[in-house]
Amino acid sequence: MRVRKAVFPAAGWGTRFLPATKAQPKEMLPLVDKPIIQYAVEEAVAAGIEQVIIVTSSQKRAIEDHFDLSYELEHLLEERGDIEMLRQIRHISDLAQVAYVRQKEQLGLGHAVLMAKELVGHEPFAVILSDDVVVADQPCIGQLIRAYDRVHGSIVAVMEVPHEETRRYGVIATDTQHPDNDRLHRVSGLVEKPEPEEAPSNFAIIGRYVLTSRIFDKLEQTPRGAGGEIQLTDAISALMDEQEVYGYEFEGIRYDSGTRMGWLKASVELALARPDLGPEFRGYLRDLDLSR
């Protein structure tokens, strides 16, 4: 079956960005002039995803408003003759078919994915964590979908990280590469945030997945793990007893906009890449006195 749906967990509190996230969702923080989650949704749409499923909480109404129509704003822009901005605003609400499901308790990433079970149904689906902004010639999730079409098994996006940073990620153990694609590795084990001396590799999982619907059964059977949460990596480990799971070394540059420094780096580099902002911004940065 074709991968048509993508789940976007977006119910967390965003405590790393307090006080900015006291009254607005972390996913709505801007990178230049678009909210973080819009980059992720646009990536999914560019990869052929037809339905976006956003897992929210009671504090995330702004996300729903962002992807909805705004008749008053559109009318105002039309009256002003600002046709280009009107086009951009209409583009947001026309991006994809968007559905929402509430996660009433924040019980971890695995629990958030489980909330989408009824909307996903019995088909493979993508999971996209919008904190991970990936700039690539080909959409990152599209790279995973193409790999899924080849192996028909669940796939996690991985990248090599310095060995001392493994404690920040889920890390895979691998045993073989796919004979037709050296970026595709069969996963033999998963470890959540291992200490460097215990890490089975330096291939870290980042926020892109393509999963078979069998994962929902495993999530329902997964006990709460670290922090009292249902860990997606635990469910994927259980899935490996029945189906092959692969890690895919994606092509592109990943920014962790879920951290303050990662958000700053993403903001700067995305601005520099913009033809309307890059030249002036580059000149500004060049003239900065960095000795202060």
Disulfide bonds with the S-S distance in Angstrom:
none
